[in-house]
Amino acid sequence: MRFPLEILAVCIRWYVAYPLSYRHLEEMMQERSAFVDHSSINRWAIRFLPLLEKTFRKYKRPVGSSWRMDETYIDQDHRSIKRMTRPMLGFKSSRAARNILAGIELMHMLRKGQLNLVGCEDMSFAGQFYALAGVVRPATA
């Protein structure tokens, strides 16, 4: 881990927030004078996304007392995941797929405003992601 946490967090967030491949991120980071190999970004995502998702679960807003789900909701919910994973060109293992999909779901929950962390109410979803990663410390109440 020779790169600062900020670079690591940016690469991981961009990968799960937008339909990009690791090679796209490699080029984007080179334009910003950070020479990161695409395989490093892959290892970071597989290693750190489960940790971020676990941290998020501690601060997730509780769901209502009653909710229902039908098959129509499950086709619509997977549509965004298919759009995100198409440029990723598949996964090498089931572990990698599980970790990356957990990260995509994490970004989806952040966009929906499901983080209940003090100081993060007025942050963008990107700021909330970095607060979870420890890059930006949320303000105390």
N, C-alpha and C positions, 0 to 999 in steps of 0.2 A: 504494500500500500504506500507507494511513493507519491501519490497525488493528494492534495488537500481534500478535506471532507466536502468543501463547497463544489469542487469539480465532480466528485463522485455523485453527490446528490443531484446536481443539475443533469448529468447524463442519465441517471436512473429515472428522474422525473420526466424528462423529455421522452424517454423510451416508453414509459407506461401511459403518458398523457396524450401522445400523438402517434399516428400511424407511421413510424419510422423504423428503419432497420438499424442494426449495429453499425453497419458501414456508413449509413447516412450520418449517424452521430459522430463517427470517427472524423468525417470530413468537416462537420460543423465545428467540432472542437479544434481541429487544425486551423480553421479560419480565426479562431480565438487564441491562437498560439499555445494551445494545450495539446500536445501530441500523445493521444491516447489510442491504443490499439483496440479494434472492435472486440477482440476476444477478452480483453480486460473488462470492457463494459458488460459483456455477457456474464462474466464471473461475478462482477459487482451486483448485477441485477439478481442473479440466482442466490447470492449469499445474503444480501441486505433487504430485499423486498419482504421476505417472511418476518424479519425483525421489525420492520416498519409496520407491517400489518398487525402484528401482535401488540405493538405499542398503541396503535390506533384503537384496537378492540377495548383497551382499558378506558378510553375516553369517548367511546361511541355513544351517541344519544340513544336512550332507550326507545324501543318501538312501542307503538300504541298497544292497548290491551286487546284489540280485535283487528285482525287483518285476514284477507283472503287472497288466494293466488289461483289462477287457472292457467290452462295451457296457452292461452293467447298472450298472457303476460310473460311467460317463459319464452316464446319465440321472439317477442319484441325486445326483451332484456338481452338476449344473446346476439341480436343484430349488431349492437355497438362493439361487442367483443370480436365478432367476425371481421368487422371493418378494421379493427386495430391489429388483429393478428395476421391479416393477409400479407402486408409488407414484411412481416417478420420471417416469412418463409419456413414456417414449421419449427418444431422444437426437437432437440436432440434426445431428450429423455422425459419420462413422465414427471420426474422431480422438477426439471426445468419448466415444464408446462404448468405444473401446479404453482410454482413460485411466481412466474410471470403473470399468470391469470389472477393470482391473489393481488399482485401489484396493480393490475388494471382495475380490478374491483375496488381497491383502495382509492385510486384516483376518482372513480365514479362516485364513491360515497363522500369523498371530500367535496366534489362538485355539487352534490345534493345537500351539503351543509350538515352532515351528520357528526361532525367533530364537536365534542363538548369539552373543550380545553380552555381554561381561564386565560384571557388575553388574545384569543384567536377569533373572537366573534367578528371583528371588522377586517380580518386578513383575507386576502385572495386565497383561492385554493392552492396556488403555488406557495404562498407564504405559510399556509397550514402544513403543507408537505415538508417544507424546510424546518418548521417548528418541531414536527415529529422527528425529523432526522437530527435535530440538535444543532442545526446551523444557525437558526434564528431562535432566540429565546423569547417565548411569549411574555408579554408584560403581566406583572402580578396585579391583582385587584386591590 
